[in-house]
């Protein structure tokens, strides 16, 4: 099932919904950190699999996996930064 964004981008495919990835806002909103921790876990496992391909795959696969692993690493760093900012701004 394809989901569509509403509003200004009506008619464009929402890839987050299509591939079952939550939006950053949904990951960071509210006080329940389970969704964010689950996403971190998924990304960490993906990164481990990519690193295995880098070590054991063909040169072509290893090159592609290295790029993908870098993207996953950057995504994990972004999630950590955003979560830290959210925590700093949270009422105490």
N, C-alpha and C positions, 0 to 999 in steps of 0.2 A: 504494500500500500504506500503510495507516494503522498507525502504531506506537502502542502503549499503554505508559504508565508503569507500572512495577511498584511495589509497596509500598503506602504509605498512599493514594496517588492512583490505585490500580488501577482501570481502567475509563475513565479520562479520556484524551482524545486528547493526545498529545505533539506540540504544534504545531511545535517545533523539528525533530523528525524528519519531520513531514508536509511541511514546506516546505523541507527539506534545509538547515537552518541548524544549525550545531553549537552545543552548549551552551557557556556561558562557561567552565565547568570544563575542557571538552575543548580549548578554544582556548588556555587559559593553562597547562595541565599539561605537564609534560615540558620538555625543553630545545630542542625544535624549534619555531622561531617561524614556520614557513611557513604553518600554518593561520591564525594570527592575522593575518599580513601579507596573506594572500589575502582574509580577511574585511574587513580595512581597505580593500583595493583595491576590493572589491565595493561597500562602503558609500560610498566616495569617488566611484565612477562613478555610483552611484544619486543621490548628492547633486548631482552636476553635471547630471544629467538633470532633476532636480527644479528646480534653479535656472534651467535653460533654460525650463521650463514657467512659472515665476514671471515671467520676462521676456517670454515670447512667447505665453503662453496666454491664454485668456479670463479675465475677472476671477474667475469661480467656480473655474476650474481653478487659477489662480494662487494663490488663497487656500488651497485644499487642498494644493497643492504646497508652499507656504510652511510650513504646519504639518508636513507630512511631512519637509521639509528640516530643520526645527528638531529633529525627533525623531532623524533620522539624525546630525545634528551632535552631539547629546547622547550618542548611542550611541557615536560615535567618541571623544568625550571620556572616556566611561566606560571604554572599552577601553584607552585610553592610561593612565588612572589605575590600573586594575587591573594592567596590564602593569608599570607602574612599581613598584607595591607588590610584585608577584611578584619582580621583579628585585632589589629591596632585601632581600627575605627569602631570596633564593637563596644557597646556600653559595658561598663564593669560593675 
